Amino acid sequence: MFSSGPILWLQQHSAPWFDALMRFISWIGEPWFYIPAVLVLAFGVRLRPGLGVMLAMLLVTFATEGFKQGFGLPRPSEVDARVLNEGERGHHLVADGGAEGFWGLPSEAAIVAKRTVGEPSFGFVSGHTSAATAFALALPLLFGMHKRWMWAVVVAWPLLMGLSRMALGRHFLADVLGGLVVGAACALAAGWLMRRMRAPRPAARRTWAAALAATGVAALAAWWLPWIDPGMAGQVAGTLLAIGALIHFGWPEEAAPMGQRAGRALLALGMGHAAIWLLQTAYTATGWPDRHAGAYFFAAAGIAAAVLVTVAIARGLGLYRPPVQAAAGADAGLRDR
């Protein structure tokens, strides 16, 4: 599964239109697409399932990066001089280092060469494929979209993404299959957590507390396991903190005309980009290196604050309807006058 044979076959039988399509599909699979998509789903459609999709995407980012750093395996264009890297030659670290058999790994020389490169971008598992799988599967699981066309998208989109990554020489078949498994597991985990957190309050709190504690354990483990990124664990923790606060204080009433929904989505996009910039600026100002333990707290506080402040501002601007109980109380007060 780490053989360059399938990649070479795809590239030898390619055509200009196919190459352009593969590039376009891979281009869509970047954070520039997923971040706005998740924010629009959460604030423009429904907040609870939207935050569930956010949880799935942050889980898959954390897990994928862990696999990449933990296994430290090269990409096809780095182990075979014949493989093009997005249409370009000359990216190989060794001339012929692909796996010799179906179940084999790239050659030891290729693996060592990759691990000694400064700031390497490892191959296994495919981040594009894992993200596409998590996103596509989380939508029907969390939004209850169970029509046939939706399940066709769930199957087709990750497969097309994986095909594009192989055709462009960025990933082996094993990377793509690993991405499918990791993405599906993270979407299922997020769906399970969100269902458990809809249970009666004591059970929901136990599930929430256990999940939050798990992110803290993961961040602590980064002291001994350098392939764990505490900042990414903090992003998951921040999403859980926001969900926990909304469970405790109440979810906003979301039914609203399209204009108000669009206003909430635009507000969320602005707040999201502002939060990313502020977090990056503040973290850089500390002088801490990447993967410092403090990144866990920065990310957790930043994600939670961004979500909750956006909800609060949207409420203040009247973009959310008043809670049902509050509205009923106001009506009763008017009748008493």
Secondary structure, DSSP 8 states (H G I E B T S, - for coil): ---SHHHHHHHHT--HHHHHHHHHHHHHTSHHHHHHHHHHIIIII-HHHHHHHHHHHHHHHHHHHHHHHHH----HHHHBTTS-BTTB----SSSB-S-SSTT--S-HHHHHHHHTSSS----SS-HHHHHHHHHHHHHHHHH----HHHHHHHHHHHHHHHHHHHHTTS--HHHHHHHHHHHHHHHHHHHHHHHHTTS-HHHHHHHHHHHHHHHHHHHHHTTT-TTS-HHHHHHHHHHHHHHHHHHHH---B----HHHHHHHHHHHHHHHHHHHHHHHHHHHHHT--TT-THHHHHHHHHHHHHHHHHHHHHHHTT-SB--HHHHHHHHHHHHH-
